[in-house]
Amino acid sequence: MIERRVDHAIHAFHTGTQAAGVFQRAAVNSGTRRPQRRSGGIGARQAPHLVSSTQQLADDSGPHEARGSSDEYTHEHILLVERSAMLRTADIQVNLVVYQGISTNRIVMPTAKENPLGTFLRERRTHLDAAALGFEAKRRRTPGLRREEVAQRAHVSTTWYTWLEQGRGGPPSSEALDRIARALMLTELEREHAHMLALGRPPGTSYQGADSVTPRVQRVLDSLPYSPAMVRTATWDVVAWNVAAAAVLTDYGTLELHKRNILKLLFCDPRAKQMQQEWSSVSQFVVAAFRADVVRAGASEEVKALVEELCRQSADFEALWRNHDVRDYSDHVKRLRHPVLGEIALEHSQFAVDGRADLCLVVYNPVTQDDARRIRALVDSRQAAGSPKPA
């Protein structure tokens, strides 16, 4: 195998003379000391690292006189040195081609110059007031917090945080990144942005309770006067609605605050149950969709008390809850038996409010023109009678 490598190495040169010269120079350069010429050649004793142990000549065991003719001896040694040099050089060449570096499974983040997370974190800490956060504000070359102060607030080591800003040491864990987000007082959008930069995915959801909406969101509801619409939380509490929802679904303004829950109305209010044309299928769908919404919004702990209450008050809910079914809202049509309008059909659509998974805008559009006409007439008559608008 080695001889084949040598043949390939020699074949790369144009002539045998050139090959001998190149390998001879390689032998000289690879030695531990520069060899000295004697009688016009290179002796084995002067290049012992180029001669194998089985090829040591009488030079290692006998006097000079035992070497024979100096011309013959020099010629043989030159051939031996050249051959050995070729073998060593060929091995070096092959090794250089085969070696491709040390492989590793370590995730390497971009360099500081190409590290968008580090740039973002540095920019955010420069906007913080050190004095307001209890740190000494004097003798600061740059505004904001120092790295060690951010690390102190996030309960991480200064070295680790410094490496994070510099793009060293691999990506952080989601928990560590959340601690840094709190230390830098990031908004929810900034926290999500930091997670996307560091991990390539949004952060885990955390439930945020809500008992009302902003005036801007209420104006969105009011802009749909003839399409029943509401905003509900992940626990399915209704926190806002429009006049069409009050006329067609339930006038939530007349209910106590703790009763404004879709599940409580469906399973515990006989009137709401009677309005459903297909109550059995509707109840199955509602419980399965509720379960999926709770997990998606990270509200599993928050709904435990509600689930226990519903299980005590409704055997139907308890049986459905134990099935552990989950569903989405694709192509869902709500069919009602309204006491004034009669039977109507409504298409269901829902949207996250301000990107929050725990706050949902639900809109019901009439399926037919006749449904839309009847709903319009009912809403107009209620407003003419002076029915109060949702607060």
C-alpha positions in Angstrom: 0.0 0.0 0.0 2.8 2.4 0.9 4.7 1.6 -2.2 1.7 2.4 -4.3 1.5 5.8 -2.6 5.2 6.3 -3.4 4.6 5.4 -7.0 1.8 8.0 -7.2 4.0 10.6 -5.6 6.9 9.9 -8.1 4.5 9.9 -11.0 3.5 13.5 -10.2 7.0 14.7 -11.3 8.1 14.9 -14.9 11.4 13.0 -14.6 13.2 10.6 -12.3 15.9 13.1 -11.7 13.5 15.7 -10.5 11.8 13.2 -8.2 15.1 12.2 -6.6 16.1 15.8 -6.0 12.8 16.7 -4.4 12.7 13.7 -2.1 16.4 14.1 -1.2 15.7 17.7 -0.1 12.6 16.5 1.8 14.8 14.0 3.6 17.2 16.7 4.6 14.5 19.1 5.8 12.7 16.4 7.9 15.9 15.4 9.8 16.6 16.5 13.4 20.0 17.9 12.2 21.5 18.8 8.9 23.5 15.8 7.6 27.2 16.2 6.6 28.5 14.8 3.3 31.3 12.3 3.4 33.0 10.8 0.3 30.3 12.6 -1.8 27.3 10.9 -0.2 25.0 10.6 2.8 25.9 8.0 5.4 23.3 5.9 7.3 24.7 7.1 10.6 24.0 10.7 9.5 20.3 10.0 8.7 19.3 7.3 11.1 15.6 8.5 11.2 15.4 7.7 7.4 16.5 4.1 7.7 14.3 1.3 9.2 15.7 -0.9 12.0 15.9 -3.9 9.7 18.0 -2.0 7.2 20.7 -0.7 9.5 24.1 -1.3 7.8 27.4 -2.4 9.2 27.9 1.3 10.1 26.1 0.7 13.4 28.1 -2.4 14.4 31.5 -2.5 12.7 34.5 -0.3 12.0 34.9 1.8 8.9 37.0 -0.7 7.1 34.2 -3.2 7.1 32.0 -1.0 4.9 33.7 -1.9 1.6 34.1 0.4 -1.3 33.2 4.0 -0.6 31.7 4.5 -4.0 29.5 1.4 -3.7 28.6 2.3 -0.1 27.6 5.9 -1.1 25.5 4.8 -4.0 23.6 2.3 -1.9 23.0 4.8 0.9 21.7 7.5 -1.5 19.2 5.0 -2.9 18.2 4.0 0.7 17.8 7.6 1.8 15.8 8.6 -1.2 13.5 5.6 -0.8 13.0 6.3 2.9 12.3 10.0 2.2 9.8 9.1 -0.4 7.9 6.8 2.0 7.9 9.4 4.7 6.9 12.2 2.3 4.1 10.1 0.8 2.7 9.3 4.2 2.8 13.0 5.1 1.0 13.9 1.8 -1.7 11.2 2.3 -2.3 12.2 5.9 -2.6 15.8 4.9 -5.3 14.9 2.4 -7.2 12.5 4.7 -7.2 14.7 7.8 -10.2 17.0 7.8 -10.2 18.5 11.3 -11.8 17.5 14.6 -15.5 16.9 14.3 -17.8 18.1 17.1 -21.5 18.2 17.9 -21.3 21.5 19.7 -23.6 24.2 18.5 -21.5 27.2 17.7 -23.3 30.6 17.6 -22.3 33.4 15.2 -19.3 35.5 16.0 -19.8 38.8 17.9 -19.9 40.7 14.7 -22.6 38.4 13.3 -24.4 37.8 16.6 -27.9 39.5 16.3 -28.9 38.3 19.8 -25.8 39.9 21.4 -26.5 43.1 19.5 -30.1 43.1 20.6 -29.2 42.5 24.3 -26.5 45.1 24.3 -28.9 47.7 22.8 -31.6 46.8 25.4 -29.4 47.2 28.4 -28.2 50.7 27.3 -31.8 51.9 27.7 -32.1 51.0 31.3 -31.6 53.5 34.2 -28.9 52.1 36.5 -29.8 54.4 39.3 -33.5 53.6 39.2 -32.5 49.9 39.5 -30.3 50.5 42.5 -26.9 50.5 40.9 -24.2 53.2 41.2 -24.7 55.6 38.3 -21.3 57.4 38.5 -18.3 56.8 36.3 -20.0 55.0 33.5 -18.5 55.2 30.0 -21.7 54.1 28.3 -25.3 54.5 29.4 -27.4 51.8 30.8 -26.4 48.7 32.8 -23.1 46.9 32.7 -22.9 43.2 31.8 -22.2 42.2 35.4 -25.3 44.1 36.6 -27.5 42.4 34.0 -26.0 39.0 35.1 -26.7 39.9 38.8 -30.4 40.7 38.0 -30.8 37.6 35.9 -29.1 35.3 38.5 -26.5 34.1 36.0 -22.7 34.3 36.0 -21.1 37.4 34.5 -18.8 35.2 32.3 -21.7 33.3 30.9 -23.7 36.5 30.1 -20.6 38.1 28.5 -20.1 35.0 26.3 -23.8 35.2 25.3 -23.4 38.7 24.1 -20.3 37.8 22.3 -21.9 34.8 20.6 -19.8 32.2 22.4 -20.7 29.1 24.4 -23.8 28.0 22.4 -27.4 29.0 22.7 -29.0 29.6 26.1 -31.9 27.6 27.5 -35.4 29.0 27.3 -35.5 29.4 31.1 -32.2 31.4 31.2 -33.3 33.6 28.4 -36.5 34.4 30.2 -34.5 35.4 33.3 -32.5 37.7 31.1 -35.7 39.1 29.6 -36.9 40.0 33.0 -33.6 41.5 34.0 -33.6 43.7 31.0 -37.3 44.5 31.5 -38.2 43.4 28.0 -41.8 43.7 26.7 -43.6 40.6 25.7 -42.8 41.4 22.0 -39.2 41.9 22.8 -39.1 38.7 24.8 -40.5 36.8 21.8 -38.0 38.5 19.5 -35.1 37.4 21.8 -36.3 33.8 21.8 -36.6 33.9 18.0 -33.0 35.2 17.7 -31.5 32.7 20.2 -33.5 29.6 19.6 -35.4 30.1 16.3 -38.8 29.6 18.0 -41.2 31.7 20.1 -41.2 31.3 23.9 -43.5 29.0 25.8 -46.9 30.6 26.4 -47.7 31.9 29.9 -51.3 32.6 30.8 -52.3 36.3 31.3 -55.7 36.8 32.9 -57.9 39.5 31.6 -61.3 40.9 32.7 -61.7 43.6 30.1 -60.3 44.8 26.7 -58.9 48.1 25.5 -61.2 50.7 23.9 -59.5 50.0 20.6 -60.6 46.3 20.7 -64.1 47.3 21.8 -64.3 49.6 18.7 -63.4 46.6 16.6 -66.4 44.7 18.0 -68.7 47.6 17.5 -67.7 47.9 13.9 -69.5 44.6 13.3 -73.1 45.7 14.2 -74.8 42.7 12.6 -72.3 40.0 13.2 -72.4 38.6 16.7 -68.8 39.0 18.1 -67.1 38.6 21.5 -63.7 38.4 23.1 -63.1 35.5 25.5 -60.2 34.4 27.6 -58.5 31.0 27.6 -60.8 29.9 30.4 -63.7 30.9 28.1 -64.8 33.9 30.2 -66.5 36.5 28.0 -64.9 39.9 28.7 -66.3 41.9 25.7 -69.1 41.7 23.2 -71.1 43.8 20.7 -74.8 44.5 20.3 -75.4 41.7 17.9 -74.0 39.2 20.3 -76.3 40.5 23.1 -79.3 40.2 20.7 -78.6 36.8 19.2 -76.5 34.9 21.7 -76.7 36.1 25.3 -77.0 39.5 26.9 -73.9 39.2 29.0 -74.4 42.6 30.5 -77.3 41.2 32.5 -75.2 38.4 34.0 -73.1 38.5 37.1 -69.4 38.6 36.3 -68.6 35.0 37.4 -71.4 33.7 35.3 -70.1 35.2 32.0 -68.5 31.9 31.0 -69.5 30.0 27.9 -69.1 26.5 29.5 -71.2 27.5 32.5 -74.0 28.8 30.2 -73.9 25.7 28.0 -73.9 23.1 30.7 -75.6 24.8 33.6 -78.2 27.2 32.0 -81.3 25.3 30.6 -82.2 28.2 28.3 -78.7 28.2 26.6 -79.0 24.4 26.3 -82.4 24.7 24.6 -81.1 27.2 22.0 -78.7 24.6 20.5 -80.3 22.6 17.6 -77.7 19.9 18.0 -76.7 20.1 21.7 -75.0 16.7 21.9 -72.5 17.4 19.0 -72.1 21.0 20.1 -71.2 20.0 23.7 -68.7 17.5 22.5 -67.1 20.0 20.2 -67.0 22.8 22.9 -65.3 20.6 25.5 -62.7 19.3 23.1 -62.0 22.8 21.7 -61.8 24.2 25.3 -59.2 21.6 26.3 -57.0 22.5 23.3 -57.3 26.2 24.0 -56.3 25.8 27.6 -53.1 23.9 26.8 -52.2 26.2 23.9 -52.5 29.3 26.2 -50.6 27.6 29.1 -53.7 27.9 31.4 -53.9 24.4 32.7 -53.4 25.4 36.3 -55.8 28.3 36.0 -58.8 26.2 34.9 -58.6 23.5 37.5 -61.1 25.2 39.8 -63.5 25.8 36.8 -63.2 22.2 35.7 -63.9 20.9 39.2 -67.0 23.2 39.5 -68.4 22.1 36.1 -67.8 18.4 36.9 -69.8 18.8 40.2 -72.7 20.7 38.5 -72.9 18.7 35.2 -72.5 15.0 34.6 -72.5 15.6 30.9 -69.4 17.9 31.2 -67.7 15.4 33.5 -68.1 12.5 31.0 -66.9 14.6 28.1 -63.9 16.0 30.0 -62.8 12.5 30.8 -62.6 11.6 27.1 -59.6 13.9 26.6 -60.7 14.8 23.0 -59.2 17.9 21.3 -60.5 19.7 18.2 -60.0 22.8 16.2 -62.5 25.3 14.7 -62.2 24.5 11.0 -65.5 24.7 9.1 -67.6 25.0 12.3 -71.2 26.2 11.9 -73.3 27.2 14.9 -77.0 26.3 14.5 -79.3 28.0 17.0 -83.0 27.8 17.8 -83.6 31.5 18.7 -86.7 32.4 20.7 -87.4 35.4 18.3 -85.5 34.6 15.1 -86.3 30.9 14.9 -83.6 28.7 13.4 -80.5 30.4 12.2 -77.0 29.3 11.2 -73.8 31.2 11.9 -70.3 30.6 10.6 -67.6 30.6 13.3 -64.3 32.4 13.0 -61.8 33.3 15.7 -58.6 35.5 15.9 -55.9 36.0 18.5 -56.1 39.5 20.0 -52.8 41.3 19.7 -51.1 38.0 19.1 -52.1 36.6 22.5 -53.0 32.9 22.6 -55.0 33.5 25.8 -57.3 36.2 24.4 -59.5 35.4 21.4 -61.9 37.4 19.2 -64.8 35.2 18.1 -67.0 36.3 15.2 -70.2 34.7 14.0 -71.4 35.6 10.4 -74.9 34.7 9.1 -74.7 31.8 6.7 -77.6 32.9 4.5 -79.0 36.3 3.3 -82.2 35.5 5.1 -80.3 34.9 8.4 -78.5 38.2 7.9 -81.8 40.1 7.2 -83.5 38.7 10.4 -80.5 39.5 12.6 -80.3 43.0 11.2 -84.0 43.6 12.0 -83.6 42.3 15.5 -80.6 44.4 16.3 -82.2 47.5 14.9 -85.4 46.9 16.9 -83.4 46.5 20.1 -81.5 49.7 19.5 -84.7 51.6 18.7 -86.1 50.3 22.0 -83.1 51.8 23.8 -81.3 48.6 24.8 -78.0 49.6 26.4 -74.8 49.1 24.4 -72.0 46.8 25.8 -69.8 48.7 28.2 
